[in-house]
Amino acid sequence: MTQPLDSQLSFTLNGESVSVKDVSPAMTLLEYLRLSGRSATKEGCGDGDCGACTVALIGAGAGGQPHYQAVNSCLIPLGAVAGRQVLTADGITQCHIPKDAFVKEPVTADQLHPVQAAMVETGGSQCGYCTPGFIMSLFAAYYDGTPDDLSVEGNLCRCTGYIPIRRAAQMVAEATVQDQFSERLLSASTQLSPLAYTTQNNGQSEQFHRPTQLSEVLDLLQQHPDATLVAGATDLGLEMSWHRQRYPMLISLEAVGELRQIHQTDELVEIGAAVPLSHIETTLHGLFPSLDEMIHWFAARQVRNRATLGGNIGTASPIGDLPPVLLSLDAVLKLAGPGGDRMLPLANFFTGYRQTELQPGEVIVSVQIPKTPAPGTARRLSQAYKIGKRGTDDISIVAAAFVVDVDGSNQILHARLGYGGVAATPARAIAVEEFLVGKPWTMETIQAVKPILQEAFTPLTDLRGSAEYRKRLVVNLFEKFFVEFP
């Protein structure tokens, strides 16, 4: 049963209730903040790369407890913040600031939030354009007890230099947290309510649905087969940020309980399609080294707090970071549709550029990853690599992930080589895998397989790299893997 349509979106912004009508649910939170006069949150790149637009949401942590999440407001559709509590840089002082931008009484030093005061004391701001984003990343980390370099990895500064900002993080790292924001956090609810919002935009209808059960998602897809599914919106948000297309019907998956669970058995791990990457990073750390490695380089924390495993697979991008890892781990997808559930190996999921085996009305429910190596395995060797022009928060030129199981005599029992950025889809080097089985795990074997690997893919040349460069990376990364795991 679907929710009755409502004509307004409501959320809490800096402690005040906000209701909006006649606004596109695909408008980004950043655009709303700027248009409504709340200009302390800055727009830099509009792509989620620079962090200037960072705000904090109250959401559920990996253990279900409420916590502040630093997120890029340029990538979040307004519909996704309905029912949430949002904080911006101009709303975290220790006193109430009037809603209008002109404060008659200047805020004094003792009224600043501790992270703001630390930035002032260390001289962490010059032009100030990036400062609100740094403040909000540190703000969220402050209440998690993790204000460090990693907490601001998604924020770029072009003039101040990072040393004063790092000193500010160090200043607040040992501080005792007890203020109105920690009290608000303790009393916050992270339960998202169902939502069905409708509006007219330029004479055309737009709807945003947020069901809470998988059956409701499937019903909505039956009624609206052309609807667009959205979870974290870190990919789709790029289109929304730049207004490149309309979205008459958006169905949000982030409140669907069946899609937000992680289950483990002795044989496998099952990860819900709507589980944020930051939760996977915390909950499954140490279980799959290649997954740990790729999530670290996937993007900055603001993106990992929103991005989901199902979204990264479902977009079917040939340069998606996680599919090569999941291919190397023999992941299997659980799909649900009008005909029921079915299981499909990820290796059979991608059929062409941005094309998949998903049938009309189907959704990705979860990803299952086996935990057990091949029978007779004495050692499992596993690692992932991402080559890009920047470290984190960049599109990969080539991504690769490898799994090799060897027995006590160092003979290869099982091999998986997953790659991204070298074909129209994420792909395995199957001929190479077959060649490796039964061979000794030695440099001689690596040298013998290199000519086969060199011809395994026919990548394209683009602005990020030439086809020849990519071919070299395909070979060199596997050799690097052997050198690191002899």
N, C-alpha and C positions, 0 to 999 in steps of 0.2 A: 504494500500500500504506500503510495507516494504522498509526500507532504502537500497541503494546500499552498498555493503560490502566495507569497508575500511581496509587497512593493517597497520594502525598506530593508536596509542592512544596518545592524547595530553592533557596536563593539565599544571597548573602553580604551581611550587614548589619554595617556598621562593622568589617569585617575578619573577622567570625566567620561560620562556616557555620550556616545556619538551615534546618531542615526542619520543615514543618508538615503535619499530617494532619487529616482530618475538618474542614476549613475550607472554606467556600464560595469558589470561585475568583473570584466576583464581589464578595467583600468588598474594600473599598478598602485600599490599603496604609496609609493613615492610620488607619483603624479597627483594623487589625492592630497597628500600633505602639502605639496607645493602650491596647488591651486587653491587650497583652503587657507593660505597665508601662513602655514607652519613651515617656514623656510629654513629653520635651523638644520634640518636634514638636507644634505646636499646631493646634487646629481652630478656624478663625474662621468663614468663611461656609459651607464645605462645597460651594461651587460653583466653585472655581477662580478666584475674583475677588480675594481679599485677600492671598494669598501666605503666610499664616502657616504653612501646612503644607508649605512647599517643602522638598524633599530633593534630593539629587543622585544621578543614575544614571551609570554609565559606559556610553556608547553610541558609535555611529559618527558622526563629523562628516560634513559635506557631501563631504569628500574621502576618506572612508572611514577616516580616522585616529581612534583612540580619544580621546574627550574627556568631560569632566564635563558633564552636562546638568541644569540646574535644572528641576524638574518639580513639579506640584502632586500631592502624594500623596493628596489627597482624590478625585482623578479616575482613579487607576490601579487597575484590578482586581489583586488579589494574583496571579492567574495570569500577568499580564503581566510580573511581576518575576522569574519563575522563571529561574534560570540567570544572573541579573544581579548586579552589585555595586551595593549601595545604601549611601549615606552620609547620616547625619543630623547635626544640630547638636551632639549630644552625642558624636559619634564622630570629630571632626576635630581634637581637641587633638593636640599633638606627643608625647603619651605614651599608654599604654594605660589606658583607664578600665574598671574592672570592670563587668560586665554589669548588676549590680543598681544601683539608682538612688542608693544611699548610699555616696559615696566617702569613705573614712576620711581620706585625705590630700588636702587641698584642692589643686586645680590651681593652680600658680604662674603668674605672668605670662609667664615664658619658655617655659612649656609650651603656652600658647595658640597656636592657629593665627594667622598674621599678620592675617587679616581679623577674627578675634575680638579680638585685641590692639588693632587700629586702632579698633574700635567702643568698646572700653573707654576708650582714650586720648582720643577725641573726645567722649565722653559721648553716644554714639549710642543709648542705651537708657534708658527710664524705667520704664514698667510691665513691659516685657520680653516682652509677649505676642507682638508681631510680630517680635521680634529674631531668633529662630531662622530665620525665613523670609528675612529680610534677609541673615543670615550665610550661608545656603546659596546664595542667588543670587549674592552676592559671591564665595563660594568657587568656584563654577563659572566665573564670569567671570575670576577671578584666574588660573586655569590656561589660559584662552583669551587672556589678555593684554588683556581688555576690561572691567575693573572701572570702570564709569562709570554715569551716570544711567540709560541704557537697560537696563543689566543688572539694575536693581532696579525697573523700571517696573511689574512685576506684584506689588509688595509695598506694602501700605497701612500707614501709621503714623498713629495717632490722637492721640498725646500727645507724642512726643519732638520732632517737627518734622524736616524732611528735611535741614536744613543740616548737623548733625553727622554724619548718615549719608553725605551726599555727601562730606564731608571725609574720612571713613573710606575711602571708595572712592578718593579722590585719593591718600591716604597709601600705599595698596598698589599703585597703578597702575604705579609704576616699580620695584617690588620685584623682586629676583632670585628666581625660582621654582626651588627645589631642596630637596625634602624627601621624606618617605616617600610622600606622596600623588602627587607628580609621578612618582616611581619606580613606584608602583603603576599609574599611568596608562600609562606606557610599556610595561609588561609585560602590560597587559590585552588580552583578546580581546573583540571586539565581535560575534563570530559567535553567533547564537542557535540553539540546538539544537532539534530537533523535540520536541514535548511533547504528551502525552495524559494528562490528570489527571482522576480521577473521585472523587467523594465522595458521601456521603449527608447531606443537610441536612434536618432535620425529617422524616425518613422518605422524602424525595424525592431522586432521583438528580440530580447536577449534574456536567457534564463541561466541561473546557476543553481545546481542541485548538490547537496551534500548529504547523501544517504549514510546510514550507520550499519546497514547489513548488506551482505553480498547479494542476497536475493533481490533487494531493492535496486541495486546497480543493474542486475540482469533485466529486471522489469523495465527500467528506464531505457536501457539500450534497445529493448524490443519496441518500445513506443517511439524512440528517437534514434533510429539506426545511424544517423549522421552526426550524433553528438560527439564531442571531443572529451576524452578522459584526461583528467589532470590530477597529479598527486602533489609532488613538491614544487612543480612549476619552474624548476631551474633551467629547463630546456625550453618549454613552451613560453615561459616568461620573457624570453628574448624577443619572441614575436609580439607579445603584448606590449613590451617596453617600447618597441619601435612602430607599433600600430600597423604591422604589415598585413594583417588579415582580421576578419571579424569572427566572432565565436557566438553564433546564435544559441547554442546549447552546450554548457560546460557541466560535466559531472565530476565532482571531486571525490577522490577515493581515500582521503587521509583520515576520515572518521570511521571507516569500515573495519570493525574489530578483527574479522577473519584475515584481513590483509596486513595486520600490524603485529603479528606474533612471530616469535622465534622458538622453535621446538628442537630439542636434541635427543637422539637415541644413541646407542652404541654404534649403530651403522651409519647414521646420516644426520645432517643438520637441515632443517627446513626453515627458510627465511621468508616471511611474508613480503609480498610485492610492494607494500606501502611502508615498510620499515625504513626510517631514515638511515643514511649511511653512517651518521655519527653513532647511532645505536648499535649497528653492526660492529663498528670500530671498537666500541667499548665491550659489548657482550661476548664477542667471539674472538677477542684478541688472543693470539698465540695458537689458535686452532689450525688456521690455514695461513702460513707465512706469506704466500704470494698475494692473498687477499688483503692481509695487513699492509703489505708494501704498496699495493696499487691504491687502496683507499687513502693512504697517507698522501700520495701524489695526485689524487683525483682532483682536488680543488681545495679551496680554503674552507675554514670551519663554517662560515656563514652559508656556504653552498651545501656542505655535508650535513648541516642541520636540517636541510629541507629535501635534498635529493634522495631518491629512493632506488632500490635495486630494480624493481619492476619497471620504473621509468627509464632507467639507463638501458635496459634490454628492449623495452617496447618501442623506443624511438628508432631502433634498428640502424643506428648510425654506424658506418664502417670504422669510425674513429672513437666509438664509445670505449671508455677505459676498462670497464669491468667484464664485458663479454670474452675477451681473450683469456682472462683468469678463469672464468667459469667454464669455458671450453676445455681448458687444460685440466680442470677438476672433474670433468664428466658430469656437469650439472644437468639436472632434469627439471623441466618446467611443469607445474600443475596449472592447467587451464580450466576455466569454468565457462559454460555457455548454456544456451537454451536446451541443448541435448544432454547436459550433464557434465561431469568432470572427465578430463583425460590427461594423460601424462605424455610429454613429448621431450625427447633429448634436445638440449639447446643446440647441438650440432645440426639438427634438422629444422630449426626454427627460422633461420634467415634464408630467404629465397631469392633475394635480389636487393638492389640498392633501396634502402628504406622500405623493404617489403618483407613480410613474415607469413608464417603459416596460420596466424590468427584468423579464425572464421568470423563472419558477421555475428555480433552479439557476444563474442568471447572476451574474457579478460584474463590476464595473468594473475593467478592467486598466490603462488609461492614458487620458490626455487629450492630444489633439494640437491644437496651436495654430499656425496659419499665421503665417509671418514676413513674407511678401511682401504689400505693399499692392496696391490695384487698379491695373491697367495704366494708364500715363499719369500716375500720381501724382507730384506735385512735393513735396507735404508730407503727412505723416500726423500728425494731431492726435489725441492720446489722453490721457485722464485718468480717474480714479475719485474718487468722493466718498462719504463715510460720515457721516451725521448721527445722533448719539446723545447721550445725556445726559452721558456721559463721553467722553474722547478715545479711548484704547485700552481694550480689555477690556470692551466694553459691547455689548449688543444694539443693532443699528441701528434707527432709526425709518424712515429711507429710505436705501438705498444705490443709487448710480448709477454707470455707467461708459459712456463715450462714445468712439467712434472715428469720425473724419471724414477722408477722403482728398480732397484738392483738387488740381487741375491747375495748370499755370503761370499760367492766367488767373483763378485763385481760384474756379473752378467746382467744385462738389461732385460727385465721382465715386462716392463710396461713403459710407454712413452707417450706424452701428449705435448704438442707444441701449438699454442694458440697465438694468433696474431691479429692486430687491428691496424688499419691505415695502409694496407697493402693490397686490398681487393675491394670489390663493391660491398662486401659484407665482412664482418669478423669471421675468421676462418682458421681451420687447423691445417697443418702441413702433414697430411695423411700419408703420403708416400714416404716421407722422412721417418715418420713414426714406425711404419712397417719395416723400413730398412734397419732401424735401430734395434728392434726386438731380437734378442739372441746374441747381440754383439757385446763385447766388453766395453765398460764405461772408461775409455781411455782417450788420450789425445789423438791416437791413430784413428780411432773410430770417428772422432769429430772431424778430422781432416778429410776422411773418406766421404762423410756425409755433406760436406760443404758445397760441392758442385750440384748435388741434388737440391739442396736448400736454396741455392742461388737461383734456380729456375722454378721454384715452387709457386711463385706468385708473379703477376704482371701489374705492379702498382703504376699509378699515374704520377705525372709531374704537376705540382701546383706551387702556390706561393710559399708553402712551408718546406718543401723539399722536392728534389728531382726523383724520378723513378729509379735512376741508378743509385742515388744515395739511399733510398729506401731498401733496395735490394741488398746493398752492403750491410745495412742495419739488421736485416733479417738474419743474415749469416753471422755477423759479428756478435749480436746479442746472445745467440746460442753458444758461441765459443766463450763468451764472457761468463755465461752460466756454468760451463764446465770448469773454467779457471776458478770460479768462486766455490764450486762444489765438486772437487775432484773425487 
